Amino acid sequence: MTKELTPQECVREARHVTWVGFWCNAALGLAKILTGILARSSALIADGIHSFSDFVSDVIVLAMVGIARKEPDRRHEYGHGKYETLATILLSLVLFAVAIGILCDGIEKIIDFAHGKEIPHPGVWALVICAVSIVVKEWLYQYTRMVGRRIGSEVVVANAWHHRSDSFSSIATLAGVAGTMFLGKAGGICDPAAAVIVSAFIIAVSVKMAVPALHELLEISLPEHELRSISEAIVSTPGVKAFHRLRTRRSGADVIVDMHIKVDPGITVEEAHDIATEVEEKVERLYPKGTPIVTVHVEPYRGEPLRPEYK
């Protein structure tokens, strides 16, 4: 059975995996840009800039992850989970901005090629750096995603996808560099075309990251399957005759759940309180990786039909 981590241990793991990515990105970004300049590969330079953009994402994660896991205080009575959501959106914006820059540069070079301008052919070291980058970034993706899932951190998982996008871009860059090197003059278009393909990958990843975070900021309810699980936990609690006004939202790794339950009007206040406490505990057990906030309002049951109402 997997040991449940404390908030402090989660922060420690998140920071460790982010520092590993930070230094790998530093080495890869510098190697790609220098090799791209020496080997005359615009795709490799663009790929290097993408790796350096991971610096920004790593700094955001390092700054935000500790704040997001802090205990609630008087100014943040529902916790600090939204800081993690904000970090995820910032990461997606950084990725999107990088992608647009790469896209514009690639299109400009394709237009130059169409007008007869010769594009320099990169050297063999460009291929070597691309291959190394693919291996390192795919390993970083797998490692970071595993840690993010284990500690229940959306921003760490989002940072893992940032690594995966860099792996994708290196694959496209490898294909572009190889095409430019081995297809002669006609292959000159492969390098900038690869840069355009890289930008499309990065845009897709940025959107994939941003949409769930925006849903969270807009306080959209939890998915239908989670609502069903919560409903089943409520109605399976002894003493609950019915419930309504179930309202849910997410805050970082945590969920916030409010509901009204109906109980026998003839029982004591203490018995009603015990039923409400059991409902809270059953819902909390559905989210072991976070610290869910569950609020239960008790009402007398007057013979209404039992219905899993969500509102």
Secondary structure, 3 states (H helix, E strand, C coil): CCCCCCHHHHHHHHHHHHHHHHHHHHHHHHHHHHHHHHHCCHHHHHHHHHHHHHHHHHHHHHHHHHHHCCCCCCCCCCCCHHHHHHHHHHHHHHHHHHHHHHHHHHHHHHHHHHCCCCCCCCCHHHHHHHHHHHHHHHHHHHHHHHHHHHHCCHHHHHHHHHHHHHHHHHHHHHHHHHHHHHCHHHHHHHHHHHHHHHHHHHHHHHHHHHHHHHHHHCCCCCCHHHHHHHHHHHHCCCCCCEEEEEEEEEECCEEEEEEEEEECCCCCHHHHHHHHHHHHHHHHCCCCCCCCEEEEEEEECCCCCCCECCC
